[in-house]
Amino acid sequence: MKDEIEFYGHPERATDVEIGNIEGFFEQELEEIVKIVPVWEWLQKEVKDELDGVWSDPKTLLSKTDHKNRVVSERSLDDMLAGLCNDLTNIYRKKLNETWTKISIETARRLLPKGLHIALLDKDGNLTREPYPTTTNAEARVKWEIKEEELKRRYIHISVDPPVKTTSGEHKGQMIRLNDNEVKAKPIRVP
C-alpha cells in the first residue's frame, strides 16, 4: 500500500486490487493456469469437439500445443483465456459493486482507508460502487463536475487542493467514467 500511496497519492480501491489479482493470474504461463481444475474443465468444454484425446489432461494438451503461439486446431488458447478472464472480471466487479450498493455512506466511511474519497451515487443517494480515493489528506479541498463528453459518455472530473505530490509527479485530480445510473457525487472524509 505504501508504494501505491507514493505513486498515486492514495491507496488503490479494493475492487481494483481484486480485479488485478484475477488479471495477474491469467498472465501466468499456460502450464500454471491449467493446473487450476475449474479453469482446466472450462477449457476442455470450450473446445471439446476439436481435438479428441488432447484434452484428457494438461500434460497432453501442453505437448500438442504450439508453445510459441499457443494454438490448438487454429484456435488461440490466449484468446480463449483472455475471454474467460474478461468474463470473470466483469462478473466479479459486478459482485463487488453490489456489495457497496447495500451499505450506507457511514458504513463505507468505516470500511475505507484514511483519506478523501469520492462516492458516486444514484438518484436516490445510494452508493453505486466502491468510492474512489483521491488523496490521503482527509482535509484537502475537493471539487467535482459531471460532464458529458464525446459519444455522450459522462465523466466526473475531480480536482483536489492542495495537489497530491507523488513519485510520478503532482496530481491535481482525476476523471472517472460514470455509469448511466450515477448522477451525484459526495466526498467521504476518513481522518
GROMACS elastic network, one bead per residue, 0.5 to 0.9 nm:
[ bonds ]
;  ai    aj funct       b0    kb
    1     4     6  0.51182   500
    1     5     6  0.63281   500
    1     6     6  0.87064   500
    1    10     6  0.85210   500
    1    11     6  0.58407   500
    1    12     6  0.77378   500
    2     5     6  0.51796   500
    2     6     6  0.62185   500
    2     7     6  0.86723   500
    2    10     6  0.88112   500
    2    11     6  0.76958   500
    3     6     6  0.50872   500
    3     7     6  0.61266   500
    3     8     6  0.83843   500
    3    11     6  0.84509   500
    4     7     6  0.51740   500
    4     8     6  0.56267   500
    4     9     6  0.70226   500
    4    10     6  0.63765   500
    4    11     6  0.52940   500
    4    12     6  0.65946   500
    5     8     6  0.53328   500
    5    11     6  0.52162   500
    5    12     6  0.81585   500
    5   135     6  0.84432   500
    5   136     6  0.77598   500
    5   166     6  0.76075   500
    6     9     6  0.56075   500
    6    10     6  0.75771   500
    6    11     6  0.89014   500
    6   165     6  0.81605   500
    6   166     6  0.51809   500
    6   167     6  0.57275   500
    6   168     6  0.81352   500
    7    10     6  0.79914   500
    7   165     6  0.87015   500
    7   166     6  0.51679   500
    7   167     6  0.51177   500
    7   168     6  0.56215   500
    7   169     6  0.82040   500
    8    11     6  0.72713   500
    8    12     6  0.81761   500
    8   134     6  0.86818   500
    8   135     6  0.83347   500
    8   164     6  0.81825   500
    8   165     6  0.85816   500
    8   166     6  0.62600   500
    8   167     6  0.80217   500
    8   168     6  0.75017   500
    8   169     6  0.89765   500
    8   171     6  0.77889   500
    9   133     6  0.89402   500
    9   134     6  0.74199   500
    9   135     6  0.55253   500
    9   136     6  0.66326   500
    9   164     6  0.57244   500
    9   165     6  0.66889   500
    9   166     6  0.56770   500
    9   167     6  0.86905   500
    9   170     6  0.88142   500
    9   171     6  0.76726   500
   10   114     6  0.89582   500
   10   115     6  0.75336   500
   10   116     6  0.88030   500
   10   133     6  0.61451   500
   10   134     6  0.62621   500
   10   136     6  0.53325   500
   10   137     6  0.88137   500
   10   164     6  0.87617   500
   11    14     6  0.87163   500
   11   113     6  0.78013   500
   11   133     6  0.69622   500
   11   134     6  0.88221   500
   11   135     6  0.83310   500
   11   136     6  0.79151   500
   12    15     6  0.82122   500
   12    16     6  0.65231   500
   12    17     6  0.66959   500
   12   132     6  0.83093   500
   12   133     6  0.72279   500
   13    16     6  0.52659   500
   13    17     6  0.64858   500
   13    18     6  0.88348   500
   13   112     6  0.88466   500
   13   130     6  0.72186   500
   13   131     6  0.76665   500
   13   132     6  0.65853   500
   13   133     6  0.69742   500
   14    17     6  0.50707   500
   14    18     6  0.62216   500
   14    19     6  0.86372   500
   14   130     6  0.80247   500
   15    18     6  0.52297   500
   15    19     6  0.61829   500
   15    20     6  0.84898   500
   15    92     6  0.89010   500
   15    93     6  0.68738   500
   15    96     6  0.65959   500
   15    97     6  0.80421   500
   15   130     6  0.71154   500
   16    19     6  0.51424   500
   16    20     6  0.59531   500
   16    21     6  0.85818   500
   16    93     6  0.85903   500
   17    20     6  0.50149   500
   17    21     6  0.62733   500
   17    22     6  0.89468   500
   18    21     6  0.51013   500
   18    22     6  0.66449   500
   18    23     6  0.88795   500
   18    89     6  0.89141   500
   18    92     6  0.86061   500
   18    93     6  0.86070   500
   19    22     6  0.52263   500
   19    23     6  0.63398   500
   19    24     6  0.85490   500
   19    88     6  0.89834   500
   19    89     6  0.59007   500
   19    90     6  0.88017   500
   19    92     6  0.75241   500
   19    93     6  0.70597   500
   20    23     6  0.50442   500
   20    24     6  0.58955   500
   20    25     6  0.85377   500
   20    89     6  0.87974   500
   21    25     6  0.62217   500
   21    26     6  0.89043   500
   22    25     6  0.51752   500
   22    26     6  0.67045   500
   22    27     6  0.89827   500
   22    85     6  0.71254   500
   22    88     6  0.78845   500
   22    89     6  0.68318   500
   23    26     6  0.53106   500
   23    27     6  0.64938   500
   23    82     6  0.88974   500
   23    85     6  0.65068   500
   23    86     6  0.83240   500
   23    89     6  0.76653   500
   24    27     6  0.50818   500
   24    28     6  0.69115   500
   25    28     6  0.57068   500
   25    32     6  0.87916   500
   25    33     6  0.72227   500
   25    85     6  0.88312   500
   26    29     6  0.80177   500
   26    30     6  0.83104   500
   26    33     6  0.66920   500
   26    81     6  0.71222   500
   26    82     6  0.73967   500
   26    85     6  0.66331   500
   27    30     6  0.84761   500
   27    33     6  0.86111   500
   28    31     6  0.81379   500
   28    32     6  0.64071   500
   28    33     6  0.65252   500
   29    32     6  0.55043   500
   29    33     6  0.65377   500
   30    33     6  0.50342   500
   30    34     6  0.62160   500
   30    35     6  0.87046   500
   30    62     6  0.82656   500
   30    67     6  0.89164   500
   30    70     6  0.84883   500
   30    77     6  0.86581   500
   30    78     6  0.85724   500
   31    34     6  0.56920   500
   31    35     6  0.66966   500
   31    58     6  0.76953   500
   31    59     6  0.84066   500
   31    62     6  0.73930   500
   32    35     6  0.53833   500
   32    36     6  0.75569   500
   33    36     6  0.59933   500
   33    39     6  0.71970   500
   33    40     6  0.78796   500
   34    37     6  0.69821   500
   34    38     6  0.86655   500
   34    39     6  0.61688   500
   34    41     6  0.87797   500
   34    43     6  0.83701   500
   34    58     6  0.62639   500
   35    38     6  0.89603   500
   35    39     6  0.79119   500
   35    40     6  0.69366   500
   35    58     6  0.73214   500
   36    39     6  0.55397   500
   36    40     6  0.61833   500
   36    41     6  0.87258   500
   37    40     6  0.50125   500
   37    41     6  0.60519   500
   37    42     6  0.85546   500
   38    41     6  0.50834   500
   38    42     6  0.61259   500
   38    43     6  0.85992   500
   39    42     6  0.50787   500
   39    43     6  0.61456   500
   39    44     6  0.86260   500
   39    81     6  0.87921   500
   39    84     6  0.87521   500
   40    43     6  0.51057   500
   40    44     6  0.62137   500
   40    45     6  0.87751   500
   40    55     6  0.89500   500
   40    57     6  0.84566   500
   40    58     6  0.74796   500
   41    44     6  0.51023   500
   41    45     6  0.63655   500
   41    46     6  0.86503   500
   42    45     6  0.52273   500
   42    46     6  0.61232   500
   42    47     6  0.89948   500
   42    84     6  0.87962   500
   43    46     6  0.50133   500
   43    47     6  0.66374   500
   43    48     6  0.81913   500
   43    55     6  0.84500   500
   43    77     6  0.86007   500
   43    80     6  0.79377   500
   43    81     6  0.80388   500
   44    47     6  0.57410   500
   44    48     6  0.53937   500
   44    55     6  0.58216   500
   44    56     6  0.81762   500
   45    48     6  0.50934   500
   45    49     6  0.84539   500
   46    49     6  0.85226   500
   46    80     6  0.81909   500
   47    50     6  0.55512   500
   47    51     6  0.75576   500
   47    55     6  0.84421   500
   47    75     6  0.88226   500
   48    51     6  0.67585   500
   48    52     6  0.73511   500
   48    55     6  0.72016   500
   49    52     6  0.69114   500
   50    72     6  0.85666   500
   50    73     6  0.67183   500
   51    54     6  0.57458   500
   51    55     6  0.72359   500
   51    72     6  0.82403   500
   51    73     6  0.72597   500
   52    55     6  0.69589   500
   52    56     6  0.83222   500
   53    56     6  0.54460   500
   53    57     6  0.85787   500
   53    60     6  0.80818   500
   53    61     6  0.87147   500
   54    57     6  0.73459   500
   54    58     6  0.85222   500
   54    60     6  0.56617   500
   54    61     6  0.51567   500
   54    62     6  0.87403   500
   54    63     6  0.87582   500
   54    64     6  0.69870   500
   55    58     6  0.70365   500
   55    60     6  0.69371   500
   55    61     6  0.57492   500
   56    59     6  0.86236   500
   56    60     6  0.68594   500
   56    61     6  0.76094   500
   57    60     6  0.55859   500
   57    61     6  0.64874   500
   57    62     6  0.88832   500
   58    61     6  0.50781   500
   58    62     6  0.61223   500
   58    63     6  0.86207   500
   59    62     6  0.51291   500
   59    63     6  0.61590   500
   59    64     6  0.87229   500
   60    63     6  0.51396   500
   60    64     6  0.63356   500
   60    65     6  0.86654   500
   61    64     6  0.52579   500
   61    65     6  0.60865   500
   61    72     6  0.86120   500
   62    65     6  0.51043   500
   62    66     6  0.80957   500
   62    67     6  0.76279   500
   62    70     6  0.88494   500
   63    66     6  0.81917   500
   63    67     6  0.86922   500
   64    67     6  0.87741   500
   64    72     6  0.75316   500
   65    68     6  0.86361   500
   65    69     6  0.83198   500
   65    70     6  0.58238   500
   65    71     6  0.60091   500
   65    72     6  0.57073   500
   65    73     6  0.89825   500
   66    69     6  0.56876   500
   66    70     6  0.50668   500
   66    71     6  0.55786   500
   66    72     6  0.71306   500
   67    71     6  0.75259   500
   68    71     6  0.82521   500
   69    76     6  0.72579   500
   69    77     6  0.84716   500
   69    78     6  0.83858   500
   70    75     6  0.83876   500
   70    76     6  0.58387   500
   70    77     6  0.55578   500
   70    78     6  0.66338   500
   71    74     6  0.58359   500
   71    75     6  0.53949   500
   71    77     6  0.59289   500
   71    78     6  0.81654   500
   72    75     6  0.53698   500
   72    76     6  0.65104   500
   72    77     6  0.71162   500
   73    76     6  0.83814   500
   75    78     6  0.87991   500
   75    79     6  0.78719   500
   75    80     6  0.79438   500
   76    79     6  0.52358   500
   76    80     6  0.64338   500
   76    81     6  0.86749   500
   77    80     6  0.50054   500
   77    81     6  0.59940   500
   77    82     6  0.83411   500
   78    81     6  0.51291   500
   78    82     6  0.58830   500
   78    83     6  0.84970   500
   79    83     6  0.61696   500
   79    84     6  0.86520   500
   80    83     6  0.51734   500
   80    84     6  0.63706   500
   80    85     6  0.87033   500
   81    85     6  0.60257   500
   81    86     6  0.84872   500
   82    86     6  0.60782   500
   82    87     6  0.85656   500
   83    86     6  0.50809   500
   83    87     6  0.61676   500
   83    88     6  0.85876   500
   84    87     6  0.50940   500
   84    88     6  0.60886   500
   84    89     6  0.85534   500
   85    88     6  0.51607   500
   85    89     6  0.60717   500
   85    90     6  0.85449   500
   86    89     6  0.52507   500
   86    90     6  0.61577   500
   86    91     6  0.86198   500
   87    90     6  0.52558   500
   87    91     6  0.62072   500
   87    92     6  0.85916   500
   88    91     6  0.51419   500
   88    92     6  0.59951   500
   88    93     6  0.83922   500
   89    92     6  0.50855   500
   89    93     6  0.58191   500
   89    94     6  0.83933   500
   90    93     6  0.51525   500
   90    94     6  0.61313   500
   90    95     6  0.86163   500
   91    94     6  0.52307   500
   91    95     6  0.62862   500
   91    96     6  0.87578   500
   92    96     6  0.61174   500
   92    97     6  0.85061   500
   93    96     6  0.50936   500
   93    97     6  0.60504   500
   93    98     6  0.85132   500
   94    97     6  0.50992   500
   94    98     6  0.61174   500
   94    99     6  0.87100   500
   94   129     6  0.87746   500
   95    98     6  0.50870   500
   95    99     6  0.64276   500
   96    99     6  0.51225   500
   96   100     6  0.67782   500
   96   129     6  0.76356   500
   96   130     6  0.79219   500
   97   100     6  0.52250   500
   97   101     6  0.64004   500
   97   127     6  0.88666   500
   97   128     6  0.66542   500
   97   130     6  0.62711   500
   98   101     6  0.50487   500
   98   102     6  0.66601   500
   98   128     6  0.76014   500
   98   129     6  0.70027   500
   99   102     6  0.56814   500
   99   103     6  0.73699   500
   99   129     6  0.79055   500
   99   130     6  0.85064   500
  100   103     6  0.56257   500
  100   104     6  0.83222   500
  100   108     6  0.77360   500
  100   127     6  0.63941   500
  100   128     6  0.67871   500
  100   129     6  0.53238   500
  100   130     6  0.56781   500
  100   131     6  0.85695   500
  101   104     6  0.79819   500
  101   126     6  0.64934   500
  101   128     6  0.52036   500
  101   129     6  0.61456   500
  101   130     6  0.82510   500
  102   126     6  0.82185   500
  102   127     6  0.77409   500
  102   128     6  0.89476   500
  103   106     6  0.81334   500
  103   107     6  0.60735   500
  103   108     6  0.66767   500
  103   126     6  0.81939   500
  103   127     6  0.74240   500
  104   107     6  0.51769   500
  104   108     6  0.62107   500
  104   109     6  0.86423   500
  104   126     6  0.73039   500
  104   127     6  0.73582   500
  105   109     6  0.61529   500
  105   110     6  0.88462   500
  105   119     6  0.81642   500
  105   126     6  0.80938   500
  105   127     6  0.73688   500
  105   188     6  0.76390   500
  106   109     6  0.50426   500
  106   110     6  0.66317   500
  106   111     6  0.89628   500
  106   188     6  0.87566   500
  107   110     6  0.52373   500
  107   111     6  0.65279   500
  107   112     6  0.89134   500
  108   111     6  0.50627   500
  108   112     6  0.61213   500
  108   130     6  0.83248   500
  108   131     6  0.81551   500
  108   188     6  0.83866   500
  109   112     6  0.54454   500
  109   113     6  0.82127   500
  109   188     6  0.65271   500
  109   189     6  0.73091   500
  109   190     6  0.61952   500
  110   113     6  0.81320   500
  110   190     6  0.78789   500
  112   115     6  0.82673   500
  112   117     6  0.83188   500
  112   131     6  0.83578   500
  112   133     6  0.87828   500
  112   190     6  0.71919   500
  113   116     6  0.89099   500
  113   133     6  0.86651   500
  113   136     6  0.83886   500
  113   190     6  0.68695   500
  113   191     6  0.87934   500
  114   117     6  0.89683   500
  114   135     6  0.88322   500
  114   136     6  0.59820   500
  114   137     6  0.78091   500
  114   138     6  0.69620   500
  114   189     6  0.77777   500
  114   191     6  0.55916   500
  115   133     6  0.70615   500
  115   134     6  0.75392   500
  115   135     6  0.56211   500
  115   137     6  0.50387   500
  115   139     6  0.79998   500
  115   140     6  0.87956   500
  115   188     6  0.82669   500
  115   189     6  0.60343   500
  115   190     6  0.51295   500
  115   191     6  0.63378   500
  116   132     6  0.85374   500
  116   133     6  0.59597   500
  116   134     6  0.57201   500
  116   135     6  0.54447   500
  116   136     6  0.61168   500
  116   137     6  0.62255   500
  116   139     6  0.74192   500
  116   140     6  0.72945   500
  116   142     6  0.85414   500
  116   187     6  0.68078   500
  116   188     6  0.58420   500
  116   190     6  0.62690   500
  116   191     6  0.84065   500
  117   131     6  0.58938   500
  117   132     6  0.52070   500
  117   134     6  0.55343   500
  117   135     6  0.73719   500
  117   136     6  0.87833   500
  117   138     6  0.82592   500
  117   186     6  0.83773   500
  117   187     6  0.56675   500
  117   188     6  0.50140   500
  117   189     6  0.63701   500
  117   190     6  0.79795   500
  118   131     6  0.53508   500
  118   132     6  0.51354   500
  118   133     6  0.64134   500
  118   134     6  0.71314   500
  118   158     6  0.85059   500
  118   185     6  0.64718   500
  118   186     6  0.56945   500
  118   188     6  0.60295   500
  118   189     6  0.87412   500
  119   127     6  0.65283   500
  119   128     6  0.80299   500
  119   129     6  0.77656   500
  119   130     6  0.71987   500
  119   132     6  0.64891   500
  119   133     6  0.89283   500
  119   184     6  0.83984   500
  119   185     6  0.54612   500
  119   186     6  0.51789   500
  119   187     6  0.60936   500
  119   188     6  0.68079   500
  120   125     6  0.86374   500
  120   126     6  0.81734   500
  120   127     6  0.59225   500
  120   128     6  0.59859   500
  120   129     6  0.69600   500
  120   130     6  0.81785   500
  120   131     6  0.65836   500
  120   132     6  0.82981   500
  120   178     6  0.82586   500
  120   182     6  0.60899   500
  120   183     6  0.75041   500
  120   184     6  0.60009   500
  120   186     6  0.67198   500
  120   187     6  0.89787   500
  121   124     6  0.75248   500
  121   125     6  0.51369   500
  121   126     6  0.51306   500
  121   128     6  0.55370   500
  121   129     6  0.82685   500
  121   181     6  0.79233   500
  121   182     6  0.53454   500
  121   183     6  0.61822   500
  121   185     6  0.55874   500
  121   186     6  0.75151   500
  122   125     6  0.52823   500
  122   126     6  0.54797   500
  122   127     6  0.66647   500
  122   128     6  0.64017   500
  122   180     6  0.89597   500
  122   181     6  0.54148   500
  122   183     6  0.54630   500
  122   184     6  0.63476   500
  122   185     6  0.86235   500
  123   126     6  0.75165   500
  123   181     6  0.72920   500
  123   182     6  0.71960   500
  123   183     6  0.59659   500
  123   184     6  0.70143   500
  125   183     6  0.88371   500
  125   184     6  0.73683   500
  125   185     6  0.85942   500
  127   130     6  0.75383   500
  127   131     6  0.79522   500
  127   182     6  0.87426   500
  128   131     6  0.85347   500
  128   179     6  0.87657   500
  128   181     6  0.78431   500
  128   182     6  0.68909   500
  129   132     6  0.88777   500
  131   187     6  0.88710   500
  131   188     6  0.82071   500
  132   176     6  0.88840   500
  133   136     6  0.77954   500
  134   137     6  0.85996   500
  134   142     6  0.87927   500
  134   158     6  0.82207   500
  134   159     6  0.85586   500
  134   160     6  0.74189   500
  134   164     6  0.86237   500
  134   173     6  0.71079   500
  134   174     6  0.76521   500
  135   138     6  0.71380   500
  135   140     6  0.76924   500
  135   160     6  0.78379   500
  135   163     6  0.86924   500
  135   164     6  0.66212   500
  136   139     6  0.88582   500
  136   140     6  0.86886   500
  136   164     6  0.86645   500
  136   190     6  0.87492   500
  136   191     6  0.89219   500
  137   140     6  0.55383   500
  137   164     6  0.86758   500
  137   189     6  0.86966   500
  137   190     6  0.88283   500
  137   191     6  0.81133   500
  138   141     6  0.86533   500
  138   188     6  0.83840   500
  138   189     6  0.51337   500
  138   190     6  0.58378   500
  138   191     6  0.56249   500
  139   189     6  0.74102   500
  139   191     6  0.80286   500
  140   160     6  0.64586   500
  140   161     6  0.56902   500
  140   162     6  0.63074   500
  140   163     6  0.86939   500
  141   159     6  0.83129   500
  141   160     6  0.56455   500
  141   161     6  0.50595   500
  141   162     6  0.71525   500
  142   158     6  0.70170   500
  142   159     6  0.57138   500
  142   161     6  0.63937   500
  142   173     6  0.87698   500
  142   187     6  0.77705   500
  143   157     6  0.82290   500
  143   158     6  0.57992   500
  143   159     6  0.53423   500
  143   160     6  0.66017   500
  143   161     6  0.86368   500
  144   156     6  0.65058   500
  144   157     6  0.53712   500
  144   159     6  0.62649   500
  144   160     6  0.88517   500
  144   185     6  0.79948   500
  145   155     6  0.82372   500
  145   156     6  0.55626   500
  145   157     6  0.53197   500
  145   158     6  0.67794   500
  145   185     6  0.89509   500
  146   154     6  0.68594   500
  146   155     6  0.56652   500
  146   157     6  0.63295   500
  146   158     6  0.88716   500
  146   178     6  0.86798   500
  146   183     6  0.80242   500
  146   184     6  0.81208   500
  146   185     6  0.87876   500
  147   153     6  0.83752   500
  147   154     6  0.55553   500
  147   155     6  0.54300   500
  147   156     6  0.62536   500
  147   157     6  0.74698   500
  148   151     6  0.84604   500
  148   152     6  0.57082   500
  148   153     6  0.55566   500
  148   155     6  0.63230   500
  148   156     6  0.87921   500
  149   152     6  0.55696   500
  149   153     6  0.54162   500
  149   154     6  0.59921   500
  149   155     6  0.73148   500
  150   153     6  0.60462   500
  150   154     6  0.84520   500
  151   154     6  0.89169   500
  153   177     6  0.73600   500
  153   178     6  0.76502   500
  153   179     6  0.87530   500
  153   180     6  0.89951   500
  154   176     6  0.86395   500
  154   177     6  0.60370   500
  154   178     6  0.55135   500
  154   179     6  0.76930   500
  154   180     6  0.81544   500
  155   175     6  0.64292   500
  155   176     6  0.54069   500
  155   178     6  0.52483   500
  155   179     6  0.87479   500
  156   174     6  0.82615   500
  156   175     6  0.56104   500
  156   176     6  0.53649   500
  156   177     6  0.65260   500
  156   178     6  0.68087   500
  156   185     6  0.84796   500
  157   173     6  0.74188   500
  157   174     6  0.60558   500
  157   176     6  0.67777   500
  158   172     6  0.83103   500
  158   173     6  0.51307   500
  158   174     6  0.52407   500
  158   175     6  0.60909   500
  158   176     6  0.82406   500
  159   163     6  0.81534   500
  159   171     6  0.87912   500
  159   172     6  0.55522   500
  159   174     6  0.66224   500
  159   175     6  0.87991   500
  160   163     6  0.57418   500
  160   164     6  0.76921   500
  160   171     6  0.82951   500
  160   172     6  0.55569   500
  160   173     6  0.55097   500
  160   174     6  0.87813   500
  161   164     6  0.79018   500
  161   172     6  0.70562   500
  161   173     6  0.86474   500
  162   165     6  0.89593   500
  162   172     6  0.76142   500
  163   170     6  0.62598   500
  163   171     6  0.55390   500
  163   173     6  0.74654   500
  164   169     6  0.83534   500
  164   170     6  0.55275   500
  164   172     6  0.63289   500
  164   173     6  0.82635   500
  165   168     6  0.81059   500
  165   169     6  0.60871   500
  165   171     6  0.64239   500
  165   172     6  0.88540   500
  166   169     6  0.51599   500
  166   170     6  0.58572   500
  166   171     6  0.73832   500
  167   170     6  0.81757   500
  168   171     6  0.85320   500
  171   174     6  0.78781   500
  178   181     6  0.79809   500
  178   182     6  0.59881   500
  178   183     6  0.81722   500
  179   182     6  0.54933   500
  179   183     6  0.86113   500
  180   183     6  0.77742   500
  182   185     6  0.80909   500
